[in-house]
């Protein structure tokens, strides 16, 4: 089996991402305006806490890159990874996360306590791919999957928050364009497709699993918050 190019992979994995988002309880409730505003605020607070750890995921891919002069050579992977990191740094420098949380009514983001599910998700990529029995190609494929689901997720968020919850501040955090060519997925995937000797099925499965993990994270946070609220109410 040959690893498909970025366009074919984007279509296949993109369809998988859309299906997982369509099955998500949180995104269904958010899209319909059924989620309580306090629950929405709390879910996004946890997302932003996780996002503060996201740069470490790129670091795992850098660590797992082959040495200079090896095959496949690191420039193919490092270029897209650097582009992703630059985006993260620019968005943090512009204060987009704090502006967004302020729009949700969270005045002190530093005081948000991390839920266990959030901490577990933040560490999940490191635990999985820093292991010696997982290749750098698998880590890069997983990261590419996470990047691919983001624009489709963002389109739901950017529509639902102003439409149902009156949130407009800081939405630039979710303004990346949707579509098969969006974001950094093509660069990350082409770094794999050009000359990798890894098993293509394992790479595709790594990308699919990370898409599933990301959508599941939102639902796990949502269900945890709902359960806590019911416990308080009772």
C-alpha positions as CSV (number, residue, x, y, z in Angstrom):
1,X,0.0,0.0,0.0
2,X,1.3,3.5,-0.9
3,X,0.6,6.4,1.3
4,X,-1.9,8.7,-0.5
5,X,-0.8,12.3,-1.3
6,X,-2.1,15.2,0.7
7,X,-5.1,15.9,-1.5
8,X,-6.4,12.3,-1.4
9,X,-5.6,12.0,2.3
10,X,-7.3,15.3,3.1
11,X,-10.5,14.1,1.4
12,X,-10.5,10.7,3.1
13,X,-9.4,11.9,6.6
14,X,-11.5,15.1,6.2
15,X,-14.6,13.0,5.7
16,X,-13.7,11.0,8.8
17,X,-13.3,14.2,10.8
18,X,-16.7,15.5,9.6
19,X,-18.3,12.3,10.6
20,X,-16.8,12.4,14.1
21,X,-17.8,16.0,14.6
22,X,-21.3,15.2,13.4
23,X,-21.5,12.4,16.1
24,X,-20.2,14.7,18.9
25,X,-22.7,15.5,21.6
26,X,-21.0,18.8,22.5
27,X,-20.8,20.1,18.9
28,X,-24.4,19.1,18.2
29,X,-25.6,21.0,21.3
30,X,-23.3,23.9,20.5
31,X,-24.5,24.1,16.9
32,X,-28.2,24.0,18.0
33,X,-27.7,26.5,20.9
34,X,-28.8,23.8,23.4
35,X,-25.7,23.9,25.5
36,X,-26.1,26.1,28.5
37,X,-23.9,29.2,28.3
38,X,-22.1,28.4,31.5
39,X,-21.3,24.9,30.2
40,X,-20.0,26.4,27.0
41,X,-17.8,28.8,28.9
42,X,-16.4,26.0,31.0
43,X,-15.7,23.7,28.0
44,X,-13.8,26.4,26.2
45,X,-11.9,27.2,29.3
46,X,-10.6,23.7,29.3
47,X,-9.8,23.8,25.6
48,X,-7.7,26.9,26.1
49,X,-5.9,25.2,29.0
50,X,-5.1,22.3,26.7
51,X,-4.0,24.7,24.0
52,X,-1.4,26.0,26.3
53,X,0.3,22.6,26.1
54,X,-0.1,22.1,22.4
55,X,3.4,23.4,21.4
56,X,4.8,20.4,23.3
57,X,3.2,18.1,20.8
58,X,5.3,19.7,18.0
59,X,8.3,19.2,20.2
60,X,7.8,15.5,20.2
61,X,7.7,15.5,16.4
62,X,11.0,17.5,16.4
63,X,12.6,15.1,18.9
64,X,11.5,12.1,16.8
65,X,12.9,13.6,13.5
66,X,15.8,11.7,12.0
67,X,19.3,13.3,12.3
68,X,20.6,15.6,9.7
69,X,21.7,13.6,6.6
70,X,19.4,10.7,7.5
71,X,16.7,9.3,5.3
72,X,14.1,10.7,5.1
73,X,15.8,14.0,5.7
74,X,14.5,16.3,8.4
75,X,13.9,19.4,6.3
76,X,10.7,17.9,4.9
77,X,9.2,17.6,8.4
78,X,10.8,20.6,10.2
79,X,9.6,23.2,7.7
80,X,5.9,22.5,8.3
81,X,6.4,22.0,12.0
82,X,8.1,25.4,12.3
83,X,5.2,27.0,10.4
84,X,2.8,25.5,12.9
85,X,4.8,26.7,15.8
86,X,5.1,30.2,14.4
87,X,1.3,30.3,14.2
88,X,1.0,29.3,17.8
89,X,3.5,31.9,19.0
90,X,1.9,34.7,17.0
91,X,-1.6,33.9,18.3
92,X,-0.3,33.8,21.9
93,X,1.6,37.1,21.4
94,X,-1.6,38.7,20.1
95,X,-3.5,37.7,23.2
96,X,-6.2,35.9,21.2
97,X,-6.9,33.3,23.8
98,X,-7.3,35.9,26.6
99,X,-9.6,38.0,24.4
100,X,-11.7,35.0,23.5
101,X,-12.0,33.9,27.2
102,X,-12.8,37.5,28.1
103,X,-15.7,37.4,25.6
104,X,-17.0,34.3,27.3
105,X,-16.9,36.1,30.7
106,X,-13.7,34.6,32.0
107,X,-11.8,37.5,33.5
108,X,-8.9,35.5,35.1
109,X,-7.9,32.6,32.8
110,X,-5.0,31.7,35.1
111,X,-7.5,30.7,37.8
112,X,-9.2,28.0,35.6
113,X,-8.5,24.6,37.3
114,X,-7.6,21.9,34.8
115,X,-10.0,18.9,34.8
116,X,-8.3,15.5,35.0
117,X,-9.5,14.7,31.5
118,X,-7.9,17.9,30.2
119,X,-4.5,17.1,31.9
120,X,-4.7,13.5,30.5
121,X,-5.4,14.8,27.0
122,X,-2.5,17.3,27.2
123,X,-0.1,14.5,28.1
124,X,-1.6,11.9,25.7
125,X,0.4,12.7,22.7
126,X,3.7,12.8,24.6
127,X,2.9,9.5,26.3
128,X,2.0,7.8,23.1
129,X,4.7,9.0,20.7
130,X,7.8,9.6,22.8
131,X,7.9,5.9,23.2
132,X,10.8,4.1,21.4
133,X,8.4,1.8,19.7
134,X,6.5,4.6,17.9
135,X,8.2,6.2,14.9
136,X,8.6,9.9,14.2
137,X,6.4,9.3,11.0
138,X,3.6,8.1,13.2
139,X,3.8,11.1,15.5
140,X,3.8,13.5,12.4
141,X,0.8,11.7,10.9
142,X,-1.1,12.0,14.2
143,X,-0.3,15.7,14.4
144,X,-1.4,16.1,10.8
145,X,-4.7,14.5,11.7
146,X,-5.2,17.0,14.6
147,X,-4.4,19.9,12.2
148,X,-6.9,18.6,9.7
149,X,-9.8,18.4,12.1
150,X,-9.3,22.0,13.4
151,X,-10.7,24.0,10.4
152,X,-13.9,21.9,10.4
153,X,-14.2,22.3,14.1
154,X,-13.6,26.0,13.9
155,X,-16.3,26.5,11.3
156,X,-18.8,25.1,13.8
157,X,-17.5,27.3,16.6
158,X,-17.3,30.5,14.5
159,X,-21.0,30.0,13.5
160,X,-22.5,28.9,16.8
161,X,-20.9,31.3,19.3
162,X,-22.0,34.6,17.7
163,X,-25.3,33.1,16.5
164,X,-26.5,31.4,19.7
165,X,-24.4,32.9,22.5
166,X,-23.6,36.5,21.4
167,X,-19.8,35.9,21.6
168,X,-17.9,37.9,19.1
169,X,-14.6,38.8,20.9
170,X,-11.6,36.8,20.2
171,X,-13.1,34.6,17.5
172,X,-10.0,35.2,15.4
173,X,-8.7,32.2,17.4
174,X,-11.0,30.1,15.3
175,X,-10.9,32.0,12.0
176,X,-8.6,29.6,10.1
177,X,-10.3,28.7,6.8
178,X,-12.0,25.4,6.3
179,X,-11.5,23.1,3.3
180,X,-9.2,20.4,2.1
181,X,-6.3,22.7,1.5
182,X,-6.6,24.6,4.7
183,X,-4.0,25.0,7.4
184,X,-0.7,23.1,7.6
185,X,-2.0,19.6,6.9
186,X,-0.7,19.5,3.3
187,X,2.8,20.3,4.3
188,X,2.9,17.9,7.2
189,X,1.4,15.1,5.1
190,X,3.7,15.7,2.1
191,X,6.6,15.4,4.5
192,X,5.4,11.9,5.1
193,X,4.4,11.0,1.6
194,X,7.7,11.9,-0.1
195,X,9.9,8.9,0.6
196,X,8.8,7.5,3.9
197,X,9.4,3.8,4.5
198,X,6.9,3.5,7.3
199,X,3.8,1.4,6.9
200,X,1.1,3.6,5.3
201,X,-1.7,1.9,7.1
202,X,-0.1,2.7,10.5
203,X,0.3,6.4,9.4
204,X,-3.3,6.7,8.3
205,X,-4.5,5.0,11.5
206,X,-2.4,7.4,13.6
207,X,-4.1,10.3,11.9
208,X,-7.6,8.9,12.3
209,X,-6.9,8.1,16.0
210,X,-5.8,11.6,16.7
211,X,-8.9,13.0,15.0
212,X,-11.0,10.7,17.2
213,X,-9.1,11.7,20.3
214,X,-9.5,15.4,19.7
215,X,-13.3,15.2,19.2
216,X,-13.6,12.8,22.1
217,X,-11.7,15.3,24.3
218,X,-14.5,17.9,23.8
219,X,-17.2,15.5,24.6
220,X,-15.4,14.1,27.7
221,X,-15.0,17.7,29.0
222,X,-18.6,18.4,28.3
223,X,-19.9,15.3,30.0
224,X,-17.6,15.9,33.0
225,X,-19.0,19.5,33.4
226,X,-22.6,18.3,33.0
227,X,-22.1,15.6,35.7
228,X,-20.5,18.1,38.1
229,X,-23.3,20.6,37.6
230,X,-25.9,18.0,38.2
231,X,-24.1,16.9,41.4
232,X,-24.0,20.5,42.6
233,X,-27.7,21.0,41.8
234,X,-28.8,17.9,43.7
